[in-house]
Amino acid sequence: MIINLKVNIFVAIEKINDLCGSKVNFYSVRLESAEVNEFYDFLDRMEDIPECSDDLNNLVEWLDKI
C-alpha cells in the first residue's frame, strides 16, 4: 500500500541581518506558520542544551568571520 500525501508548505526567504557583511549575505527560510526563521529557531533550541554551548558559539563566530 502506498500513501501519497500532497502537502503545500509555504515559506518565506529572510535575510539574516545580524550576520550579513560587506561581501556575504546569509538567508534562512521561515515556515508560513512560524514566528521565527529556521536559523533562529535552531539557535534557540541549541541554547537550551549545555553540552552544545561551545559548538554553537564556534558556529556563530565562524559565520560572522565569513
Secondary structure, DSSP 4 states (H G I P E B T S, - for coil): ----------EEEEE-TTT--SS---EEEEETT-SS-HHHHHHHHHHT-GGGHHHHHHHHHHHHH-
